[in-house]
Amino acid sequence: MRAPARICVVCVLALGGCALTAEAEESVVTVNINHSRFDPGAFEFTAGTTVRFVVRNDDPIDHEFLIGDEADQDRHERGTHASHGVVPGEISVPAGTTRSTTYTFTKPGDLIIGCHLPAHYAYGMRAEVTVGS
C-alpha cells in the first residue's frame, strides 16, 4: 500500500516542479502611462517570449493598452469596445490604476501597443514592439 502512495507523492512533486519552471520563464515588464504616452515607448522581445505587462496609469484620464499589428490597430481605431480585459494583450486602464495582461510573442515581426480612446492614437499614444527570432 505504501508504494503507490510514494509514487503519487513523486508525481505531485514532479508536476509542481514543472509548474515552477513554466512560471520562471515569464518576464514582467512595467509600463507607465503619463501625459498620454507609454513609457517606455519601444520594446524588443524574442519570438516565444511570454511577458506579463504591468501597466500603471498615472494620468487623470482612462487609457487602453492594446497589442497588435497595424491591421489590429486599425480595427481598434474603428471599433466600439467599451472595455478590454478578456483577450491577452488587451486591457483597459482606468485613471490612477494599475492593470496587467499577459501576452506571448509567437513570431518575429513588428507590433504596436496603442490606445484607441477618442483621439489618443492620433495624438501619438502608441509604442513600437520589435519581435526577433
N, C-alpha and C positions, 0 to 999 in steps of 0.2 A: 504494500500500500504506500509506503514512503517513497519509493522510486518514482511513481507518477507525479507525486507532489513536487519532488525536486525538479523534474523535467518542466513542470508548469512554471516554477519559480525562475528557472533558467530562461524559458521562453519570454516571460514577462520582462526580465532584466534585459534580454537581448533587444526586445522591441522598444523598451524605454530608451536604450542607448541609441537606437536608430532615430527615434524622435528627437533626441537632443542634438544629434548630428544635423538633421534637417533644419532645425531652428538656428543653429550656429551659422548656416550658410546664408541667412537672410541679412542683408545690410540695412541699416537705419540711416536715413538722411533727413535732416531738419531743414525745412524751408520756411522762411519768414516772409510774410506779406506786409509791406509797408509802403504807403503812398502809391497804392495800386501797382506795385511791382513785386515780382518774385525775386527773392534773394536766397541763394544765388540765381543768376539769370541764365546759366548754362550748366549742363550736366553731361558726363561721359560715363557709360557703362559698357560692360561686355555682354554679348548675347548669352542668355541663360541665367543672368543675374536676377535675383528677386530682391526687391527693395521695398521696405516699409517707409513711406514718406510721412513724416510728422509735420503737419502744416499749421503754422501759428499765424493767425490774422490779427495784426496789431492795428489795423485800420478801424475807423468808426463806421464802416460800411461792410456789407456782406460781399463775399467773393466765391469763386469756384476754382477748382484745381482739376483740370481735365487733360489727361494724357492721350495723345493720338497723333496720327499723321495729318497731312493737310486736308484730306477728304473728311476725316473725323472732325477736325476743327471747323470746316465749312458747314458740316451737318449741325454741329452745336450752335454755330453762329445763327443759323436759320431756325433752330429748334425752339421748343417752348417748354422744356423741362423746368419745373419749378424748383426741384431739388435733386441732388445726386447723392449716391452712397451705396447703391447696390452693386454697381459694376466696378470691378477692380480698376483703379486709376482714375476714378471719377468721384469727387466729393464736393459738397457744398461746405463752405467755411464761414459761418456767421461772424459778424463783427466781434472782436475781442475773444474769440475762442480758438481752441486747438483741436484739430481733427486729424485722423490718419487714414491712409489707404495703402494697400499692398499691391504691387504690380510686378509682373515678371516680363522682362525684356526678352522676347523669344527669338528675334532675328536681327541681324545688322541693318542699320538704316538710320534715317533721321526722323525724329518725332518732335512734337511741340507740346508744351504744357500751356494751357490757355484758360482764361476766364472769359465767359461769354454773357455776363450780365450786361444790360444795355450800355453800349459804348466802351466797355472795358477793353475788349480785344482791339478795337480800332485805336484806342488810346495807347496800345502797346503792351497790354498786360499778357505777356507770354514769355516763355523760356525755351531755349533750344535744348534738345536732347540728342546726343550722338551715341548710337549703339554700334560698337565694333565687334568684330568676330574674335 
